[in-house]
Amino acid sequence: MNYIFIFLIVVSFLCAAINHRLDVAIDEMLKASQKAVEISFGLIGIMGFWLGIVKIAQKSGLMDLLSKLIQKPLLLIFPDIKYNKEAQSNIALNISANALGLSNAATPFGIKAMENLQSQNKDSEVATNSMCTFLAINTAGFQIVPAVVIAILSANGMENPTQIILPTLIVTSIAFLSALFFAKILERFYR
């Protein structure tokens, strides 16, 4: 990936130099760098807010409640984790955090869930069906509130950044259900 990025930069500067527009390319690069820093600082606030909300939800037991609400459906999706309460909890917390648009907060739960699933894997060289299903639905990224995207749109000056909530809910629901459907279909062929 680094080579591709370097290639694109070199080609961009070569094209700018050939067209005698190198000054414009450098000026735009500096403006884009400044904008990236501004967006990053805008994200710090919203991420701090949402991560604080998640921490409060964890301490108050709200995440555990949400986790318990989705544990029954999780057992239908992951029948082989019936006796692995820690895996159930981490998968539920990961899905809950992703649903709130907090992929940064969801990542540690996802890693722990994979470790829990790996602990009951008999062949450490091959992923289990549950591991593949979890990876598929986690990658699909079902979101109810796309907090990070709203923060980016807000930092870029969009008047109504929350208007993306409904389209995001529709698209991520379709992606989630498609990932689950194909994972369950393919698990019949690869045991």
Secondary structure, DSSP 8 states (H G I E B T S, - for coil): -HHHHHHHHHHHHHHHHHTT-HHHHHHHHHHHHHHHHHHHHHHHHHHHHHHHHHHHHHHHTHHHHHHHHHHHHHHHH-GGGTT-HHHHHHHHHHHHHHHTT-HHHHHHHHHHHHHHHHHT-S-TTS--HHHHHHHHHHHHT--SS-HHHHHHHHHTT-S-GGGGHHHHHHHHHHHHHHHHHHHHHHHTT--
